[in-house]
Amino acid sequence: MATDTDTAAVESAAWPLRVRHAHDDDVADIVALNNMFAPDGLTLYRSKAFVVSHLQDYQVVRGADGTLMGQVALDEYSPSLVELVSLAVATEAQGNGLGQRLITAAEKLARERGYPELFAISLAEPLFLRMGFQESTILRYPEKIARYQAISRSELSIGRKFCFAKKLTSIPVAG
Ligand SMILES: CC(C)(COP(=O)(O)OP(=O)(O)OC[C@H]1O[C@@H](n2cnc3c(N)ncnc32)[C@H](O)[C@@H]1OP(=O)(O)O)[C@@H](O)C(=O)NCCC(=O)NCCS
């Protein structure tokens, strides 16, 4: 189980909150924050069982009062392809750079795990472009299309979302 000391912590003087790996006691809040945006198609619904079984792929940030303020996860398709998923910032905390920091943390974890490419599907076009992602097309990711077909939902039909990709150079995991 990941601990606070082996995380891709992202610190900043301007916003001294810490992005860390998720723990067991984050699960209920992760599910709630993620599913808050699912009715609008911004995130995919996640069950508690799903989050528990993928907990090592989640990173979270909590406020000083313990409230879950943001989260992000990696979803592996193959050793050479991973998607940034479940990016969500609590409504009251949005617009303060937390989304950017969560993307940075997810990217860092993806590099540490040696993935050569990270992609994402999102409405937040300026945010991903600012983070060095390039516009791409979901047609490059048949694995993603197959997953949407498996849950009888087409991201293609949503139309307004964008696909972004970033090539990664791997970094060694801190010993
Ligand atoms: C997208 C999200 C994670 C950004 O979090 P955040 O903490 O507000 O992000 P930051 O403060 O780092 O950056 C804000 C930027 O995000 C972009 N953005 C956020 N929501 C957006 C949306 N719905 N459409 C387009 N751009 C959006 C804007 O460019 C904004 O930049 P601006 O402040 O210069 O206008 C947050 O808005 C959120 O949780 N949205 C609901 C869930 C979601 O859409 N998740 C993305 C799935 S990949």
The ligand as an ORCA input file, in Angstrom:
! r2SCAN-3c Opt
* xyz 0 1
  C     -11.444     20.247    -15.293
  C     -11.117     20.516    -13.811
  C     -10.486     19.265    -13.208
  C     -10.139     21.683    -13.729
  O      -9.823     21.884    -12.358
  P      -9.339     23.319    -11.846
  O      -8.765     23.148    -10.499
  O     -10.428     24.302    -12.007
  O      -8.180     23.600    -12.905
  P      -7.145     24.776    -12.940
  O      -7.519     25.834    -11.945
  O      -5.795     24.183    -12.855
  O      -7.341     25.303    -14.406
  C      -8.575     25.895    -14.771
  C      -8.694     25.786    -16.281
  O      -9.400     24.591    -16.639
  C     -10.109     24.810    -17.849
  N     -11.446     24.253    -17.694
  C     -12.004     23.789    -16.559
  N     -13.236     23.318    -16.818
  C     -13.445     23.467    -18.121
  C     -14.523     23.161    -18.979
  N     -15.642     22.607    -18.550
  N     -14.398     23.474    -20.280
  C     -13.280     24.050    -20.752
  N     -12.225     24.361    -19.982
  C     -12.322     24.078    -18.681
  C     -10.113     26.286    -18.107
  O      -9.206     26.485    -19.175
  C      -9.495     26.910    -16.880
  O      -8.581     27.896    -17.248
  P      -8.921     29.417    -16.957
  O      -9.050     29.502    -15.462
  O      -7.737     30.123    -17.507
  O     -10.194     29.658    -17.680
  C     -12.385     20.922    -12.998
  O     -13.012     22.006    -13.656
  C     -13.382     19.792    -12.850
  O     -13.298     18.993    -11.918
  N     -14.364     19.722    -13.766
  C     -15.407     18.712    -13.694
  C     -14.865     17.338    -14.060
  C     -14.102     17.331    -15.370
  O     -14.468     17.973    -16.340
  N     -13.006     16.553    -15.399
  C     -12.138     16.414    -16.541
  C     -12.158     15.013    -17.010
  S     -10.653     14.660    -17.898
*
